[in-house]
């Protein structure tokens, strides 16, 4: 998910979600949930930012390359957003204690809230002082 090629990174987010769906119980039972959730935090922050590559988000490339293809390719689907689904699937495991869920949610949402507040302050500053891109 942290691959330098944005197309590869986006596609891995989708594939990770597909991986998590059937194996989330094993992720918990093997005790790797804390390390997975910690590793997902920066990826979630990256996925929350607009795609810097200027692409619609999927890796279909409009040609014969991979990607989600079909209707998803024309809908502007951003495969990076699947990491949020994977995060939710992992938090939704029945045996995860509520206090652990709250801790992971607070960690991610506090970072997301701070990013939104920063974006609002920058936008306000640009509006007040007439500095538009």
Secondary structure, DSSP 8 states (H G I E B T S, - for coil): ---SSHHHHHHHHHHHHHHHHHHHHHHHHTT-HHHHHHHHHHHHHHHHS--TT-S-S-S-TTSSS-SS-HHHHHTT--GGGHHHHHHHHHHT-TTS-HHHHHHHHHHHHHHHHHHHHHHHHHHHHHHHHT---
